[in-house]
Amino acid sequence: MEFKHKSVLLDETIEGLSIRPDGIYVDGTLGGAGHASEVCQRLSAKGRFIGIDQDQDAIIAASERLAAYEDRVTIIRSNYCYMVNELKNLGIQKVDGIVLDLGVSSYQLDNEERGFTYRVDAPLDMRMDQRQSRTAADIVNGYDEKELYRIIRDYGEDKFAKNIAKHIVAARAKAPIQTTGELTEIIRQSIPMKIQATGGHPAKRTFQAIRIELNRELDVLRESLDGMIDLLDDGGRICIITFHSLEDRIVKTIFRKNENPCTCPPDFPVCVCGKESKGKVITRKPILPSKVEMEENPRSKSAKLRIFERRYKK
């Protein structure tokens, strides 16, 4: 299956990066190289691009798409949480821009074998990195009812989380749940029909929750952002596209903390904590897709772009 993915907020992200032709740019979620190819087009022979992705299929597809720029491109199979160390291994201490597109690619969603979608019956997989041994089936069959309830409630934000967890545990007591179709049917039985008729696909939120838990998506983002901001050179920018309210909240909070890290009480006349700003939040409100983009690519509807610019004290 060909790796296809329509990049979301492409023009807005490229504009937000404010690319310098001789700069160093990193895409931590390379995917099919949609954003990457636009960055590389704007780099001179002195510029450099590093693409990182943990999905082998993405690495192969991106390598082919960026072949014309091989003199300035380095592609690494890794998780973006290791970005600082991966760049250190390349002798790179500072970069001029970073991109993260946190959405699941169209390829991953549409490739039945990957087990991300609830629309076809396939093995319960959902691994972003197929070198990882644990799969979605291990979570569905291994977590106790309380843990399942927690992730479906917190990561899926599903008000029927308790009932879904209860039904999963009851079903697997008879036989292990091994496919997406089996899990989808269990979820259907957990949600009132009148809700199913008006609330979108009943399995969407639970599948999202399991995927986030399996791939540690929120933890990785939370643990990596400060380090990526520290990688930026003066005037460098990080552009992050989120598709989930919890992701967006993490980005918004960490960007604001890096802009204003002061922990002094509001009534203090001067700052005494000594914590200095690392830069400026460029997007006070997130940039959203245009109506045209949402019509052409329905998967862009929940996307939000936030941008932070690194600034050093003169």
N, C-alpha and C positions, 0 to 999 in steps of 0.2 A: 504494500500500500504506500502510495506517494505521500510524503510529509507535506501537508498543506496547512497553512494557518494564515488568516487575514489579520494583520497587525492592527491593533486598536489604537486610536488617538495618535496615529503615526506622525502627521504633520505637526501636531501640537507638541509632541515629545521632541522631535528634531529641532523645532524652534526653541523649545525650552532649554535644550542643551547648550545653545549658543556656541556652536562648534567652531573651534579654531583649526585651520587646516593642518597645522603642525602639532596638534595636541595628542594626548593619549586618552582613549576612551574604552570603557568596559561595559559589556552587556552581560549581566549576571544570570540572565534567563534567555539564552540565545535563541532557542526554538528553531524555527525555520529561517531565521536571519532577516526577518522583515525590517525591523528597526536597524539591524546591523548593516544591511546593504545600503541604506540611506546614509548612515554615518560614514561608511567607507567611501561613498561617492564624493563626500565633502572633504576627505583628507588628502593632503599632498603626499608625496613620496616620503616626506619627513614625519608624517603622522603615524600613529600606531593604534591598532584596535585589538582588544583581547575579548574573545567570546567564551563564556562559561555556560555549560549546561550539563546536567546529570543524566540526561536521556540519550542513549547511544544513537537512536534513530534521528534525533535532532542534530547531533554532532555530524552525522553522515550528510544529512540534508543541507546543513549550514555550510559545511566544507565545500560542497558542490556549488552552492549559490555564491560563495565568496571567493571562488577560485581565481577570479580576475584580479583580486586585490591581495594575492598571497604574499606579496612583498612587504605588506604592512599589517598582516593579520596573523594572530596566534589563537588557536582554538583549544580549549582545555575541557576535558570531561571531569566535572567536579560540581559540588554544590556551592552556590554563591556565599555560603557561610564561611567558606575557606578562602575567600577572595584575597584577603590581606596576605596570607601565606603563599598563595599561588603567585601573586604578583611579586612578592619578595623573592621567590625562586627565579623569577625572570629578571631580577635586578631593578624592579620598578618600585619606587617609594611613594610617588605621588601621581595622581591622574587628573585629567581636566573634566571628566564627566563619567557618570555611571547611569545605566538604565536598568530598571527591573520591571518586567511585565509579569505580574504574579498570577495571571490567568492560566487555566489549563488550556493547552493548544487544541485547535480543532482536530488535529491528527489524533491526539490522545483520546479525545471524546468519541471520535468516529471510528477508531480502530477497535473493533469488537474484542479482540484478543486481550486488550489492555485492561478491560473490566472497569472502566470509569463510568460507563453509561448504564442507565436503568432502562434504556429503550430496547435492548436486545438481551438475550440470555447468553451469558459468557462466564468464564471463571471469575471468582471474586478476587481481583488482583489489586488494581489502583496504585501500583508502585510507580513513582516518578523515575526512580533509579532501579532498574531491574537487577542490579547487583545485590540489592537488599534482599535478605531472605524472608523477612516478615511480609505478609500480604494482608489485604482487607479481610480475608477469610479467618486469619488468626485473631483479628480484633472481634469480628462478629461471633466467633465460636469460643473465644478465650476470655473476653472481658466479662466480669460479673455484671449483674443487672444494674447496680448502682453506677458502675463506670460507664456502661452504655448510655444510661440516662444522662449522665453528666455531659458526655461529648455531643450527644444529639441535641440536648438543650442548649449548650454553650456554643458549639460550632455550627450547628444546623439551625439554631434559634427556632426550633419546632415546638409548638405548644402541646403537641401530642407525644413528646419525647418519652414520658413515663410509660405510656401505653405501648409505644413501639418497642422499648427496651423489654417490657414484660412479655410481649408476643415473641420477640426474638429468642429469649431464654426458653420459653415454653416450646417453641418449634425445634430448637436444636437439641432439646432433651430427647426427642424422638429420633433425630438423625442430624448429622452435621449439615450446616447451611453452606453449600459449595458454589452456588452460582448467583449471578446478579438477578436472574429471573426468580429464583426462590426467595431471595431477600425482598425483592419488589413486591411479591405477592403477600408476604408477611406484613409488610408496611401497609399495603392496601387494606388488609384486614384490621389494622390498628386505628384507622382514621375513618370517621363517619362519612358516609356516602355524600351527604349534602355538602360537606367541606371539599371532598374530592371533585365535585362537579364545578366548583368555582375557584379553587385555590391553586391551580396549576398541578403539575404531576406530583402525586403524593410522596414519591421516593426521593425527590430532588434534594430536600434538606438533609435527609439522613445520609444519602450518598456523599454529599458535600462534607458532612461532619466526619464520616469515616475516613475520607480522603485526607482531610486536614490533619486528623489525628495520626494516621499512618505515616504521612510524610513530614510531620512536625512543622507544618507550614508557618503557623503563627509563632512558634518558639524560635525557629530559624530567623524569621524576620526581626523579632524582638531582640535577639541576641547579636544580630549582625549590623544593624543600622548605625550605631555609634561608630563602629570601626570603619564602615564605608565612608561616613562623613569625614573621619580623620584622614582618610586616603586622599581626599580632594585637595588639590593645590589652590592657591588664592584665586578666587573667581570661578573655581570649578563648580559644577552643578550635578546634583543627583535627581533624576526623574523617576518616580515610582507610580506605576499603574496598578491599582487594586480593583478587585471585583467583589469584595465582601466587606460588610460594615466593620467587622472586627479587625481586618487588615488595615482598612482606612484609618481606624481609630488609633492603631499602633503607630502608623506613619505620622499622622497629625500630631500625636502626643510627643513623639521623639523629636520631630522637627522643631516643635515649639520649645522643648526643653533645651535643645542645642542653640536656639536663638536667644533664649533667656533662661540660663541655668541658675540664676540667683535664688538662693534658699532663705534669704533674710526675710524677717517679718515685714509685711507691707508698711507698717508705721515707722520703720527705720529710716532716718533721714539720708543715710548713705549705705552703700553695700559694704559689708564687712566679711562676707563669706569667701570672697576672692575668686569666685567662679566666673569665668569670662565667656562671653558669647562666641560661638564658633561660626556665626554667619547669619543669614537672613532667609526667612521663609518667603519665597517668591509668590506662592499661591495662597492668599489668605482664605480663599474658597477654592475647592478643587475644580479643575477643568473637566468638563463633561463632554461626551461625544455630541456632535451636532445631530439634528433631526435626520439629516440625509444619511449620516453614518449609521445611525440606529436602524434606519429603514433598510439599508444595504447589508448591514451585519447585525442581526438581532442580538448576538452574543455580546455586543458592545454596550448594551443598555445599562448594565450595572457598573461600568468602568468609571474610575475617577483617577485623575492625574494630579499629583502634588510634586512641587519642585522646591529644592533647598539649594541655596548658594553659599559656598564656603568663603569666609572672609577672615583674613588675619589682621590682628591689631598692628597698626603701623607704629 
